[in-house]
């Protein structure tokens, strides 16, 4: 179904045909680094990765692994109008350079939008996504919610009215601790003081560039990210994960003691992003918990884009980190 699926093609329980597996080599890692500029040490340095993990070999930046998973999940979103949210993102394994990722997408819920005379009918779908490595071991699990058009503008109402739920709001530190590897964090810089509830603005703003390269690298099939005619304002929409990648890079600049990303409580796209936008990131420490001689830390990273002389909200990202 290379031209779809459309909303009215879907049913709860449907498992979509998978995208091709992707092997993450040094080339993929280098191209991602050129696009995102992420200073996360474990993804930049093989010696650091080996000291932290106690195992030989280079490690893939966990956000790149998530990008590949999201790209493979676009078998469901070739016709996407907008991606509304991610939630329950859990990274269950460290991805090594040379690992191969494969992704399964299941339809878990459907909700038709309210019909309006000024637009074609549309609806939102809750996708359950699981990505495994070449050994069948789960790497990441999460849910995401895209908005999709109907195949036929005059199609009858589907009756789909599922409650698609909301974002996580409670931090279950015991559950997050189960995801945290027992690494030797002593080679990382010590965490400086950061009070819970304190917000910090990253003094380095960043310009969105290389959007098509990231889309192609991750095999993202959403036409809105490739074709201006399918985007907004006659412009290609920047893939939402691109903004997440720049937000994650900003947070790692502010927290150089980060060992890895364990997952996301939630991630809401609050506005569109276009190539050339200049992004400004503000990070708030939501809570922290001591573990393995370091900390689990949950942040809210809010991103605004400068466009036409104005700052507009575009992202509310809530990652959980393992730090020294």
C-alpha positions in Angstrom: 0.0 0.0 0.0 2.6 2.5 -1.2 0.0 5.4 -1.6 -1.4 5.0 1.9 -2.8 3.9 4.3 -5.6 6.4 4.7 -7.6 6.7 7.9 -10.5 4.7 6.5 -8.2 1.9 5.5 -7.3 1.1 9.1 -8.9 -1.1 11.8 -7.9 -1.7 15.3 -5.5 -4.7 15.6 -4.2 -4.4 12.1 -0.4 -5.0 11.9 1.1 -3.2 8.9 3.6 -4.6 6.4 7.0 -3.7 7.8 9.6 -1.4 6.3 13.0 -2.9 5.4 15.5 -3.5 8.2 18.2 -0.9 8.6 21.8 -1.6 9.7 23.4 1.3 11.6 27.0 1.6 10.6 29.6 4.3 11.1 28.4 6.2 8.1 24.8 6.5 9.4 26.1 7.6 12.8 28.4 10.3 11.1 25.6 11.7 9.0 23.3 12.0 12.0 26.0 13.7 13.9 26.4 16.2 11.1 22.7 17.0 11.1 22.1 17.1 14.9 25.4 18.0 16.4 24.6 16.0 19.5 27.5 16.2 22.1 26.4 13.0 23.9 29.8 11.5 24.7 28.8 7.8 24.4 27.8 8.3 20.7 30.9 10.3 19.8 33.8 8.3 21.3 34.4 4.6 21.2 36.8 4.7 24.2 34.1 6.6 26.2 31.5 4.0 25.2 33.8 1.1 26.2 34.6 2.7 29.6 31.0 3.4 30.3 29.5 0.1 29.2 32.4 -2.3 30.0 32.0 -3.8 26.5 34.0 -3.4 23.3 32.8 -1.4 20.3 31.1 1.9 19.4 27.6 2.8 20.5 24.9 4.4 18.4 23.4 7.6 19.8 20.1 6.5 21.3 18.2 9.3 19.6 19.5 8.0 16.2 18.1 4.6 17.1 14.8 6.2 17.8 14.9 8.1 14.5 15.3 4.9 12.7 12.4 3.3 14.6 10.2 6.3 13.8 11.2 6.3 10.1 10.3 2.6 9.9 7.0 3.3 11.5 6.0 5.6 8.7 4.5 2.7 6.8 1.5 4.0 8.7 1.9 7.7 7.9 2.8 8.2 4.3 -0.2 10.5 4.0 0.2 12.1 7.4 -1.3 15.6 8.0 0.4 16.1 11.4 2.1 14.0 14.1 0.4 14.9 17.4 2.4 13.1 20.1 4.7 10.3 21.3 4.3 8.7 24.7 5.7 5.8 26.7 9.0 5.7 24.8 11.2 3.1 26.5 14.7 2.3 25.2 15.4 -1.3 26.4 18.8 -2.0 24.9 21.9 -0.1 23.9 22.4 -0.2 20.2 25.9 -0.9 18.9 27.3 0.2 15.6 26.6 -2.6 13.2 23.3 -3.6 14.8 20.2 -4.0 12.5 16.8 -2.6 13.5 13.4 -3.8 12.4 10.0 -2.3 13.4 6.5 -3.6 13.8 3.5 -1.2 13.7 0.1 -2.1 15.1 -3.1 0.0 15.1 -4.3 0.3 18.7 -7.0 2.9 18.4 -8.9 5.1 15.9 -10.8 8.3 16.4 -12.6 10.1 13.5 -12.3 13.9 13.6 -15.3 16.2 13.6 -16.6 16.7 10.1 -16.3 20.3 8.8 -17.5 21.8 5.5 -14.2 23.6 4.9 -11.9 20.6 4.9 -11.8 16.9 3.9 -12.5 14.3 6.6 -9.7 13.2 8.8 -9.0 11.1 11.9 -6.3 10.2 14.4 -4.7 6.7 14.8 -2.9 5.4 17.9 0.1 3.3 16.8 1.8 0.8 18.9 5.5 0.4 17.8 8.1 -2.2 18.7 11.6 -2.2 17.3 13.9 -5.2 17.7 17.6 -5.9 16.8 19.0 -8.7 14.6 18.6 -11.1 17.5 14.9 -10.3 18.0 15.7 -8.4 21.2 13.4 -5.4 21.9 15.3 -2.1 21.5 12.5 0.4 21.9 8.7 0.4 22.5 6.3 3.4 22.3 3.1 4.8 21.0 2.6 7.7 18.6 -0.5 9.4 17.3 -0.7 10.7 13.7 -3.6 12.5 12.0 -4.5 11.0 8.6 -6.9 11.9 5.8 -9.7 9.8 4.4 -9.2 8.0 1.1 -12.5 9.4 -0.2 -13.6 12.9 0.7 -17.3 11.8 0.6 -16.8 8.6 2.6 -19.4 7.8 5.2 -18.6 8.2 8.9 -16.6 5.3 10.3 -17.9 5.5 13.8 -14.4 5.2 15.2 -14.4 7.1 18.5 -11.8 5.4 20.7 -10.3 7.2 23.7 -6.7 7.5 22.6 -5.6 8.5 26.1 -3.1 11.1 27.2 0.6 11.6 28.1 2.2 10.1 31.2 2.2 12.5 34.1 3.6 10.3 37.0 7.2 9.4 37.3 7.6 5.8 38.3 11.3 5.7 39.3 11.3 2.0 40.0 10.2 1.3 36.4 12.8 3.7 35.0 15.5 2.2 37.2 14.8 -1.2 35.6 15.8 0.4 32.2 19.0 2.0 33.5 22.2 0.0 32.8 24.6 -0.6 35.7 27.5 1.3 34.0 30.6 2.8 35.4 29.8 6.5 35.3 33.1 7.6 36.9 34.6 8.7 33.6 31.8 11.3 33.0 32.1 14.8 34.4 30.3 15.3 37.7 26.8 16.7 37.6 26.6 20.3 38.7 23.8 21.6 40.9 20.4 21.9 39.2 17.4 22.4 41.4 14.2 20.6 40.7 11.8 23.1 39.0 14.7 25.3 37.8 14.6 26.2 34.0 17.7 27.1 32.0 17.8 28.6 28.5 20.5 27.1 26.2 22.5 30.1 25.1 23.2 28.3 21.8 20.3 28.6 19.4 20.4 26.3 16.4 19.2 26.5 12.7 17.3 23.6 11.2 19.2 22.3 8.2 19.6 18.9 6.5 16.0 18.0 7.0 15.7 15.9 3.8 19.0 14.1 4.6 17.6 12.9 8.0 14.3 11.9 6.3 16.1 9.8 3.7 18.6 8.4 6.2 15.9 7.0 8.4 13.6 5.9 5.4 10.9 8.2 6.6 8.1 7.8 4.0 5.8 10.7 5.0 5.3 12.8 1.9 4.8 16.0 3.9 8.5 15.9 4.7 9.6 15.5 1.1 7.1 17.3 -1.1 6.2 21.0 -0.5 2.8 20.5 -2.1 2.0 18.0 0.7 3.3 20.1 3.5 2.0 23.5 4.8 2.3 27.0 3.4 3.8 25.4 0.2 6.8 24.3 2.3 8.0 20.8 3.4 7.3 20.1 7.0 10.4 19.3 8.9 10.1 15.8 10.4 9.2 16.2 14.0 12.0 13.9 15.2 14.5 16.4 13.7 13.3 19.0 16.2 13.5 16.4 18.9 17.1 15.6 17.9 18.1 19.2 18.2 16.3 19.5 21.5 18.1 16.5 22.8 21.4 17.9 21.6 20.6 21.2 23.5 19.9 19.2 26.7 23.1 17.3 26.5 25.0 20.6 26.1 23.4 21.7 29.4 24.0 18.3 31.1 27.4 17.0 29.9 27.3 14.3 32.6 24.6 12.4 30.6 25.4 8.8 30.1 22.4 7.9 27.9 18.7 8.5 27.2 16.4 6.0 28.8 13.2 7.2 27.1 10.6 9.9 27.0 7.6 10.4 29.3 5.9 12.2 26.4 6.6 14.4 23.4 4.0 16.8 21.9 4.5 18.7 18.7 2.9 22.0 19.5 3.6 23.7 16.1 5.1 23.0 12.7 8.8 23.5 11.9 10.3 24.4 8.6 13.8 24.3 7.1 15.8 27.4 8.2 13.8 28.0 11.4 16.1 29.0 14.3 15.3 27.0 17.4 15.6 28.1 21.0 15.5 25.5 23.8 14.6 25.9 27.5 15.1 22.9 29.8 13.4 22.4 33.2 14.5 19.7 35.7 11.2 18.0 36.6 12.6 15.5 39.1 15.6 13.3 39.9 16.4 10.1 41.6 19.8 8.7 42.8 20.9 5.4 41.1 24.2 3.5 40.4 26.3 6.3 41.8 24.6 8.8 39.5 21.1 10.1 38.9 17.9 9.4 36.9 16.7 12.9 35.7 13.5 13.8 34.0 13.4 17.1 32.0 10.9 19.1 30.1 12.5 20.7 27.1 10.4 23.3 25.4 11.4 24.5 22.0 10.4 27.7 20.2 11.1 28.6 16.6 12.0 32.1 15.3 10.0 32.7 12.2 9.1 36.0 10.5 10.3 37.9 13.5 8.3 35.9 16.0 8.9 33.1 18.4 6.4 30.3 18.2 6.1 27.1 20.4 6.9 24.0 18.4 7.8 21.2 20.9 7.2 20.0 24.5 9.7 17.1 24.9 10.1 15.2 28.2 13.1 12.8 28.2 14.5 10.8 31.1 18.3 10.6 31.3 20.9 8.5 33.2 23.6 10.9 34.3 26.5 10.9 36.7 
